[in-house]
Amino acid sequence: MYDNSAMENLIKSMEITSKFRETQFDKVKAGIAANSEVISVDRVDMKAGTPTPTGFVMNIQPSEAEAGFTIRLAPTAEPYALKMRITVEWAPTIRNMSYQRLSVSLKLSEEVLDN
């Protein structure tokens, strides 16, 4: 057993993101903010292990582990502040972690006003 293994570090980060998500949801439940006013963080996948042609090797601690998230920012959110949170809290280099942004989509809605 190793201290600060890939899975251990990933689980720590997943717990931190879960607490952040819970805090954001608590704001909605308390009526402090609407769904559109909070940052949404959802886990979408997790991958770890040593692959083989027939599956995964059992009883080996993986040297790498990764998780995917979908993050939706509120229009009033500060993207730089979120990037700093990810860098410092969610995927800190001190725990030998890194992150990459895979895609960014911008969804705008247009309101038509009748005069």
Secondary structure, 3 states (H helix, E strand, C coil): CCCCCHHHHHHHHHHHHHHHHHHHHHHHHCCCCCHHHCCEEEEEEEEECCEECCEECCCCCCCCEEEEEEEECCCCCCHHHHHHHHHHHHCCHHHCCCCCCCCCCCCCCCCCCCC
